[in-house]
Amino acid sequence: MKLILAVVQDKDSNRLTDALGEKDFKTTKLSTTGGFLKEGNTTLIIGCEDELVDDALQVIKDNCSQREQMIAPISPMGGNADSYIPRPINVEVGGATVFILPVESFFQF
């Protein structure tokens, strides 16, 4: 058994959750915040059998698109100067960051 942790952009989370449900993957949805853009993300926790991992990854890939987003300058006032961005820039957002972990045991009470 494997535990899949998929961090996706909020814009993709509902579509992904629906698509996973259609394929009978059970998910737990957590609201999270990204570090760089400080925007909302969703982390999905998915437990599945080893032979279904590739199917789950394909559903994630098919429903989480990458796109460019313009971000406005961020002032260092009252914040960390290390994250200062002097002018608007395009950054790639979206897609998914996926971690797959082995599950030694699983209990449901």
Rosetta constraint file for C-alpha pairs under 8 A:
AtomPair CA 1 CA 47 HARMONIC 7.24 0.50
AtomPair CA 1 CA 48 HARMONIC 5.80 0.50
AtomPair CA 1 CA 49 HARMONIC 4.43 0.50
AtomPair CA 1 CA 50 HARMONIC 5.15 0.50
AtomPair CA 1 CA 102 HARMONIC 6.36 0.50
AtomPair CA 1 CA 103 HARMONIC 5.44 0.50
AtomPair CA 1 CA 104 HARMONIC 7.58 0.50
AtomPair CA 2 CA 47 HARMONIC 5.89 0.50
AtomPair CA 2 CA 48 HARMONIC 5.53 0.50
AtomPair CA 2 CA 49 HARMONIC 6.06 0.50
AtomPair CA 2 CA 50 HARMONIC 5.91 0.50
AtomPair CA 2 CA 53 HARMONIC 7.48 0.50
AtomPair CA 2 CA 100 HARMONIC 6.50 0.50
AtomPair CA 2 CA 101 HARMONIC 5.57 0.50
AtomPair CA 2 CA 102 HARMONIC 4.70 0.50
AtomPair CA 2 CA 103 HARMONIC 5.25 0.50
AtomPair CA 3 CA 45 HARMONIC 7.00 0.50
AtomPair CA 3 CA 46 HARMONIC 5.77 0.50
AtomPair CA 3 CA 47 HARMONIC 4.63 0.50
AtomPair CA 3 CA 48 HARMONIC 6.57 0.50
AtomPair CA 3 CA 100 HARMONIC 5.71 0.50
AtomPair CA 3 CA 101 HARMONIC 5.04 0.50
AtomPair CA 3 CA 102 HARMONIC 6.22 0.50
AtomPair CA 3 CA 103 HARMONIC 6.25 0.50
AtomPair CA 4 CA 44 HARMONIC 7.79 0.50
AtomPair CA 4 CA 45 HARMONIC 5.83 0.50
AtomPair CA 4 CA 46 HARMONIC 4.95 0.50
AtomPair CA 4 CA 47 HARMONIC 6.19 0.50
AtomPair CA 4 CA 48 HARMONIC 7.77 0.50
AtomPair CA 4 CA 98 HARMONIC 6.83 0.50
AtomPair CA 4 CA 99 HARMONIC 5.70 0.50
AtomPair CA 4 CA 100 HARMONIC 4.59 0.50
AtomPair CA 4 CA 101 HARMONIC 6.38 0.50
AtomPair CA 5 CA 43 HARMONIC 6.60 0.50
AtomPair CA 5 CA 44 HARMONIC 5.70 0.50
AtomPair CA 5 CA 45 HARMONIC 4.90 0.50
AtomPair CA 5 CA 46 HARMONIC 6.48 0.50
AtomPair CA 5 CA 98 HARMONIC 5.58 0.50
AtomPair CA 5 CA 99 HARMONIC 5.03 0.50
AtomPair CA 5 CA 100 HARMONIC 6.43 0.50
AtomPair CA 6 CA 43 HARMONIC 5.47 0.50
AtomPair CA 6 CA 44 HARMONIC 5.13 0.50
AtomPair CA 6 CA 45 HARMONIC 6.71 0.50
AtomPair CA 6 CA 96 HARMONIC 6.32 0.50
AtomPair CA 6 CA 97 HARMONIC 5.69 0.50
AtomPair CA 6 CA 98 HARMONIC 4.37 0.50
AtomPair CA 6 CA 99 HARMONIC 6.44 0.50
AtomPair CA 7 CA 41 HARMONIC 6.71 0.50
AtomPair CA 7 CA 42 HARMONIC 5.75 0.50
AtomPair CA 7 CA 43 HARMONIC 4.35 0.50
AtomPair CA 7 CA 44 HARMONIC 6.47 0.50
AtomPair CA 7 CA 96 HARMONIC 5.58 0.50
AtomPair CA 7 CA 97 HARMONIC 5.11 0.50
AtomPair CA 7 CA 98 HARMONIC 6.30 0.50
AtomPair CA 8 CA 12 HARMONIC 6.55 0.50
AtomPair CA 8 CA 13 HARMONIC 6.42 0.50
AtomPair CA 8 CA 41 HARMONIC 5.72 0.50
AtomPair CA 8 CA 42 HARMONIC 5.36 0.50
AtomPair CA 8 CA 43 HARMONIC 6.29 0.50
AtomPair CA 8 CA 44 HARMONIC 7.93 0.50
AtomPair CA 8 CA 64 HARMONIC 7.02 0.50
AtomPair CA 8 CA 94 HARMONIC 6.57 0.50
AtomPair CA 8 CA 95 HARMONIC 6.38 0.50
AtomPair CA 8 CA 96 HARMONIC 4.77 0.50
AtomPair CA 8 CA 97 HARMONIC 6.72 0.50
AtomPair CA 9 CA 13 HARMONIC 6.50 0.50
AtomPair CA 9 CA 40 HARMONIC 6.88 0.50
AtomPair CA 9 CA 41 HARMONIC 4.61 0.50
AtomPair CA 9 CA 42 HARMONIC 6.08 0.50
AtomPair CA 9 CA 64 HARMONIC 7.86 0.50
AtomPair CA 9 CA 93 HARMONIC 7.71 0.50
AtomPair CA 9 CA 94 HARMONIC 5.36 0.50
AtomPair CA 9 CA 95 HARMONIC 7.24 0.50
AtomPair CA 9 CA 96 HARMONIC 7.45 0.50
AtomPair CA 10 CA 14 HARMONIC 7.73 0.50
AtomPair CA 10 CA 40 HARMONIC 6.00 0.50
AtomPair CA 10 CA 41 HARMONIC 4.88 0.50
AtomPair CA 10 CA 42 HARMONIC 5.54 0.50
AtomPair CA 12 CA 16 HARMONIC 6.09 0.50
AtomPair CA 12 CA 63 HARMONIC 6.75 0.50
AtomPair CA 12 CA 64 HARMONIC 5.58 0.50
AtomPair CA 12 CA 65 HARMONIC 7.59 0.50
AtomPair CA 12 CA 94 HARMONIC 7.73 0.50
AtomPair CA 13 CA 17 HARMONIC 5.98 0.50
AtomPair CA 13 CA 42 HARMONIC 6.32 0.50
AtomPair CA 14 CA 18 HARMONIC 6.13 0.50
AtomPair CA 15 CA 19 HARMONIC 6.19 0.50
AtomPair CA 15 CA 63 HARMONIC 6.56 0.50
AtomPair CA 16 CA 20 HARMONIC 6.08 0.50
AtomPair CA 16 CA 59 HARMONIC 7.40 0.50
AtomPair CA 16 CA 60 HARMONIC 6.47 0.50
AtomPair CA 16 CA 63 HARMONIC 5.42 0.50
AtomPair CA 16 CA 64 HARMONIC 7.10 0.50
AtomPair CA 17 CA 21 HARMONIC 6.14 0.50
AtomPair CA 17 CA 27 HARMONIC 7.29 0.50
AtomPair CA 18 CA 22 HARMONIC 6.27 0.50
AtomPair CA 19 CA 23 HARMONIC 6.61 0.50
AtomPair CA 19 CA 59 HARMONIC 6.78 0.50
AtomPair CA 19 CA 63 HARMONIC 7.66 0.50
AtomPair CA 20 CA 24 HARMONIC 6.39 0.50
AtomPair CA 20 CA 25 HARMONIC 5.19 0.50
AtomPair CA 20 CA 26 HARMONIC 7.37 0.50
AtomPair CA 20 CA 27 HARMONIC 7.73 0.50
AtomPair CA 20 CA 56 HARMONIC 7.28 0.50
AtomPair CA 20 CA 59 HARMONIC 6.59 0.50
AtomPair CA 20 CA 60 HARMONIC 7.91 0.50
AtomPair CA 21 CA 25 HARMONIC 5.35 0.50
AtomPair CA 21 CA 26 HARMONIC 6.49 0.50
AtomPair CA 21 CA 27 HARMONIC 7.82 0.50
AtomPair CA 25 CA 46 HARMONIC 7.01 0.50
AtomPair CA 25 CA 47 HARMONIC 7.68 0.50
AtomPair CA 25 CA 48 HARMONIC 7.25 0.50
AtomPair CA 25 CA 56 HARMONIC 7.63 0.50
AtomPair CA 26 CA 46 HARMONIC 6.17 0.50
AtomPair CA 26 CA 47 HARMONIC 6.97 0.50
AtomPair CA 27 CA 44 HARMONIC 6.22 0.50
AtomPair CA 27 CA 45 HARMONIC 5.54 0.50
AtomPair CA 27 CA 46 HARMONIC 4.84 0.50
AtomPair CA 27 CA 47 HARMONIC 7.37 0.50
AtomPair CA 28 CA 44 HARMONIC 5.60 0.50
AtomPair CA 28 CA 45 HARMONIC 5.03 0.50
AtomPair CA 28 CA 46 HARMONIC 6.70 0.50
AtomPair CA 29 CA 42 HARMONIC 6.69 0.50
AtomPair CA 29 CA 43 HARMONIC 5.97 0.50
AtomPair CA 29 CA 44 HARMONIC 4.72 0.50
AtomPair CA 29 CA 45 HARMONIC 6.51 0.50
AtomPair CA 30 CA 42 HARMONIC 5.68 0.50
AtomPair CA 30 CA 43 HARMONIC 5.08 0.50
AtomPair CA 30 CA 44 HARMONIC 6.24 0.50
AtomPair CA 30 CA 45 HARMONIC 7.96 0.50
AtomPair CA 31 CA 40 HARMONIC 7.16 0.50
AtomPair CA 31 CA 41 HARMONIC 6.20 0.50
AtomPair CA 31 CA 42 HARMONIC 4.81 0.50
AtomPair CA 31 CA 43 HARMONIC 6.35 0.50
AtomPair CA 32 CA 40 HARMONIC 5.99 0.50
AtomPair CA 32 CA 41 HARMONIC 4.98 0.50
AtomPair CA 32 CA 42 HARMONIC 5.43 0.50
AtomPair CA 32 CA 43 HARMONIC 6.38 0.50
AtomPair CA 33 CA 38 HARMONIC 5.91 0.50
AtomPair CA 33 CA 39 HARMONIC 5.58 0.50
AtomPair CA 33 CA 40 HARMONIC 4.61 0.50
AtomPair CA 33 CA 41 HARMONIC 5.24 0.50
AtomPair CA 33 CA 42 HARMONIC 7.78 0.50
AtomPair CA 34 CA 38 HARMONIC 4.92 0.50
AtomPair CA 34 CA 39 HARMONIC 5.51 0.50
AtomPair CA 34 CA 40 HARMONIC 6.31 0.50
AtomPair CA 34 CA 41 HARMONIC 6.17 0.50
AtomPair CA 35 CA 39 HARMONIC 7.81 0.50
AtomPair CA 48 CA 52 HARMONIC 6.28 0.50
AtomPair CA 48 CA 53 HARMONIC 6.65 0.50
AtomPair CA 49 CA 53 HARMONIC 6.85 0.50
AtomPair CA 52 CA 56 HARMONIC 6.32 0.50
AtomPair CA 53 CA 57 HARMONIC 6.16 0.50
AtomPair CA 54 CA 58 HARMONIC 6.19 0.50
AtomPair CA 55 CA 59 HARMONIC 6.42 0.50
AtomPair CA 56 CA 60 HARMONIC 6.29 0.50
AtomPair CA 57 CA 61 HARMONIC 6.07 0.50
AtomPair CA 58 CA 62 HARMONIC 6.01 0.50
AtomPair CA 59 CA 63 HARMONIC 6.27 0.50
AtomPair CA 60 CA 64 HARMONIC 6.07 0.50
AtomPair CA 60 CA 96 HARMONIC 7.36 0.50
AtomPair CA 61 CA 65 HARMONIC 7.52 0.50
AtomPair CA 61 CA 95 HARMONIC 7.41 0.50
AtomPair CA 61 CA 96 HARMONIC 7.42 0.50
AtomPair CA 64 CA 94 HARMONIC 6.50 0.50
AtomPair CA 64 CA 95 HARMONIC 4.67 0.50
AtomPair CA 64 CA 96 HARMONIC 6.18 0.50
AtomPair CA 65 CA 94 HARMONIC 5.69 0.50
AtomPair CA 65 CA 95 HARMONIC 4.79 0.50
AtomPair CA 66 CA 92 HARMONIC 6.63 0.50
AtomPair CA 66 CA 93 HARMONIC 5.63 0.50
AtomPair CA 66 CA 94 HARMONIC 4.32 0.50
AtomPair CA 66 CA 95 HARMONIC 4.60 0.50
AtomPair CA 67 CA 92 HARMONIC 5.59 0.50
AtomPair CA 67 CA 93 HARMONIC 5.47 0.50
AtomPair CA 67 CA 94 HARMONIC 6.05 0.50
AtomPair CA 68 CA 90 HARMONIC 6.10 0.50
AtomPair CA 68 CA 91 HARMONIC 5.47 0.50
AtomPair CA 68 CA 92 HARMONIC 4.44 0.50
AtomPair CA 68 CA 93 HARMONIC 5.92 0.50
AtomPair CA 69 CA 90 HARMONIC 5.40 0.50
AtomPair CA 69 CA 91 HARMONIC 5.46 0.50
AtomPair CA 69 CA 92 HARMONIC 6.30 0.50
AtomPair CA 69 CA 93 HARMONIC 6.62 0.50
AtomPair CA 70 CA 88 HARMONIC 6.50 0.50
AtomPair CA 70 CA 89 HARMONIC 5.52 0.50
AtomPair CA 70 CA 90 HARMONIC 4.36 0.50
AtomPair CA 70 CA 91 HARMONIC 6.37 0.50
AtomPair CA 71 CA 88 HARMONIC 5.47 0.50
AtomPair CA 71 CA 89 HARMONIC 5.62 0.50
AtomPair CA 71 CA 90 HARMONIC 6.30 0.50
AtomPair CA 71 CA 91 HARMONIC 7.22 0.50
AtomPair CA 72 CA 85 HARMONIC 8.00 0.50
AtomPair CA 72 CA 87 HARMONIC 6.71 0.50
AtomPair CA 72 CA 88 HARMONIC 4.53 0.50
AtomPair CA 72 CA 89 HARMONIC 7.00 0.50
AtomPair CA 73 CA 84 HARMONIC 7.55 0.50
AtomPair CA 73 CA 85 HARMONIC 5.11 0.50
AtomPair CA 73 CA 86 HARMONIC 5.43 0.50
AtomPair CA 73 CA 87 HARMONIC 4.88 0.50
AtomPair CA 73 CA 88 HARMONIC 5.24 0.50
AtomPair CA 73 CA 89 HARMONIC 7.98 0.50
AtomPair CA 74 CA 83 HARMONIC 7.63 0.50
AtomPair CA 74 CA 84 HARMONIC 5.60 0.50
AtomPair CA 74 CA 85 HARMONIC 5.27 0.50
AtomPair CA 74 CA 86 HARMONIC 6.98 0.50
AtomPair CA 75 CA 79 HARMONIC 7.62 0.50
AtomPair CA 75 CA 84 HARMONIC 5.93 0.50
AtomPair CA 75 CA 85 HARMONIC 7.15 0.50
AtomPair CA 75 CA 86 HARMONIC 7.67 0.50
AtomPair CA 76 CA 80 HARMONIC 5.68 0.50
AtomPair CA 76 CA 81 HARMONIC 4.77 0.50
AtomPair CA 76 CA 82 HARMONIC 7.98 0.50
AtomPair CA 76 CA 83 HARMONIC 7.28 0.50
AtomPair CA 76 CA 84 HARMONIC 5.41 0.50
AtomPair CA 77 CA 81 HARMONIC 7.86 0.50
AtomPair CA 80 CA 84 HARMONIC 7.27 0.50
